[in-house]
């Protein structure tokens, strides 16, 4: 008889161990499910509410709440919870002192069990817990980064007791919740910084637009003054000099406007940039047959500006000197001259340069501008007798050269482009 009793006791003990193991495994599974939820959600309130629901299930309790500490009021707010009547969550508050279970856990910074609230000497029983007949509770502080967010509290009105294993579960759950809250805060701070950056970039863009607009207006005023001065002058040479200065100022204005509108502050697509300059000059001098072939490459904006001004100056020089009293073809080519170099060629089929004249010996403003721009770009430049006409070449190495994803370069005649604008000089 005694052997049967001993066997029955052993069976009961084994069943208890099996139940306890299943209970703890269930808690670990719930914690894993919550961790996955915490990774997916970006809603802090949903995170807190789910934490109370899952934690209550883990301890088979109907009451659970998260008390958020409000430092300015030195109070706790029931931020989330399950099992409480309407009007508690989001509204009910409690003093943050060590005379309550929540305040004690928060101030001390440690999780603890109170299995007999009615006999507690460490603190009083809050009115909310008394209203629900809560007999036992576990409180665990929620650490978020270097601060405490509040307290996770599981309450039960049933007889019995919470064990140290239950305490480990709640404390681990509070730590997991704290990490999730810190991640949420970091993400919110990152979003705010990104928003601030976007606002700063927008402000910078507005400032850049305003500056570009003012520069364009200022250059237009200068060009207008040069045009007016040219009209008042009776000296043909002075008129020509003023006209050339006006043209250069207008070219700089167009280059500045084009770079801003194309958003090419750092790198410039030469096929589009130089192509537009050629079209503008060709449309303004439609009696000449101007064609261009530009490789689809990008170079830094500063070098592109010098190259554009140089191209404009070379075309203007050819229009002025190549065909005295008549017109003829002018071709512009910009192509690769190796893996790191570019070669600019401007060719006409006119009268050519006077015998023995070099670019360095020419005293004209245009020639000096051309030489200065060549020196700025570096590389090797040369004036050649093309027989007939003149050929100018500049081979230089941009500080950064890359291919532009674009169709192959196409030879274009601006005069044949339908609808091209014609900006005639006055």
Secondary structure, DSSP 8 states (H G I E B T S, - for coil): -HHHHHHHHHHHHHHHHHHHHHHHHHHHHHHHHHHHHHHH---HHHHHHHHHHHHHHHTT-SEEEEEEEETTTTEEEEEEEES--TTSTTT-EEE-STTSHHHHHHHHT--EEES-GGG-SSS---HHHHHTT--EEEEEEEEETTEEEEEEEEEE-SSS---HHHHHHHHHHHHHHHHHHHHHHHHHHHHHHHHHHHHHHHHHHHHHHHHHHHHHHHHHHHHHHHHHHHHH---HHHHHHHHHHHHHHHHHHHHHHHHHHTT-SSEEEHHHHHHHHHHHHHHHTTTSEEEEEE--EEEEHHHHHHHHHHHHHHHHHHHHHTSTTS--EEEEEEEESSSS-EEEEEEE-SS---TT--TTT---HHHHHHHHHHHHH-SEEEEEE-SSSEEEEEEE--SS-EE-SS-----EEGGGSTT-------
